[in-house]
Structure formats: C-alpha cells, structure tokens
Amino acid sequence: MQQRKRKRERKRKRERKRKIEKTEDMKREEQRRKRKSIARRRKSLRQNEYWQKRRRCLHFDLVKVQLTRSSAKLICGFSME
C-alpha cells in the first residue's frame, strides 16, 4: 500500500517536472524566435538605409562628374564602392 502511494507520488512529481520543463522550453523557443525576427528586421532596415544612400549618390556618377572616391564620400556622406 505504502509502496503504491510512494510510486504514485514519484510519478506525479516526474510528470509535474516534465510539464514545467516543457513550458520553459516553449518560452525559450518563443524568445529565440522573437530575437531572430528582430535581427531580421534590423538587417532589412540596414540594407534599406544602404540603398537609400546609394540612390542619393547615383546622380554623383563617378564617370560623369569624374570625382575621386574620397570627394564622392565628402559630397554624399557615403563611400562609393
């Protein structure tokens, strides 16, 4: 009788522990997903900024205006690769 009771208690404890671990794993996974999406958003913003600056500089075409790279950087505030 006592053994069954103890066994049942151990089983319940194990189940509770597993349930807690499961929820923690889910939370961890959710946080990871959020961090990834934020990083993705930041990356796209950086790329957008890069191309906006490039577009702004396109009319300072190096061949037409015949600027050196450093003077193009001075005018555009952005280096022309």
C-alpha positions as CSV (number, residue, x, y, z in Angstrom):
1,M,0.0,0.0,0.0
2,Q,2.7,2.4,1.0
3,Q,4.8,1.4,-2.0
4,R,2.0,2.2,-4.4
5,K,1.4,5.5,-2.8
6,R,5.1,6.4,-3.0
7,K,5.3,5.2,-6.6
8,R,2.2,7.3,-7.5
9,E,3.8,10.4,-5.8
10,R,7.1,9.9,-7.6
11,K,5.2,9.6,-10.9
12,R,3.2,12.8,-10.3
13,K,6.4,14.6,-9.3
14,R,8.1,13.4,-12.5
15,E,5.1,14.5,-14.6
16,R,5.0,17.9,-13.0
17,K,8.7,18.4,-13.5
18,R,8.3,17.3,-17.2
19,K,5.4,19.7,-17.7
20,I,7.5,22.6,-16.2
21,E,10.4,21.8,-18.4
22,K,8.2,21.7,-21.4
23,T,6.7,25.1,-20.8
24,E,10.2,26.5,-20.1
25,D,11.4,25.0,-23.4
26,M,8.4,26.6,-25.2
27,K,9.2,30.0,-23.6
28,R,12.9,29.7,-24.6
29,E,11.9,28.8,-28.2
30,E,9.5,31.8,-28.3
31,Q,12.2,34.2,-27.1
32,R,14.6,32.8,-29.7
33,R,12.0,33.3,-32.5
34,K,11.5,36.9,-31.3
35,R,15.2,37.6,-31.3
36,K,15.6,36.2,-34.8
37,S,12.7,38.2,-36.2
38,I,14.1,41.4,-34.6
39,A,17.5,40.7,-36.1
40,R,15.9,40.1,-39.5
41,R,14.1,43.4,-39.2
42,R,17.2,45.2,-38.2
43,K,19.1,43.7,-41.1
44,S,16.5,44.7,-43.7
45,L,16.5,48.3,-42.2
46,R,20.3,48.4,-42.5
47,Q,20.0,47.3,-46.2
48,N,17.3,49.8,-46.9
49,E,19.4,52.5,-45.4
50,Y,22.4,51.4,-47.6
51,W,20.4,51.5,-50.8
52,Q,18.7,54.9,-49.9
53,K,22.2,56.3,-49.5
54,R,23.3,54.7,-52.8
55,R,20.3,56.1,-54.6
56,R,21.0,59.6,-53.2
57,C,24.5,59.3,-54.6
58,L,23.7,57.9,-58.0
59,H,23.4,61.4,-59.6
60,F,27.0,62.0,-58.5
61,D,28.1,59.4,-61.0
62,L,31.8,58.9,-60.8
63,V,32.3,58.8,-64.5
64,K,30.2,61.9,-65.4
65,V,31.3,64.2,-62.6
66,Q,34.8,62.5,-62.6
67,L,35.2,62.6,-58.8
68,T,37.6,60.6,-56.8
69,R,36.2,58.2,-54.3
70,S,37.1,60.4,-51.3
71,S,35.4,63.5,-52.8
72,A,32.3,61.4,-53.6
73,K,32.3,60.4,-50.0
74,L,32.5,64.1,-48.9
75,I,29.6,65.1,-51.1
76,C,27.3,62.1,-50.5
77,G,28.4,61.3,-47.0
78,F,28.7,57.7,-48.2
79,S,31.6,55.8,-49.8
80,M,31.1,54.7,-53.3
81,E,32.2,51.1,-53.8
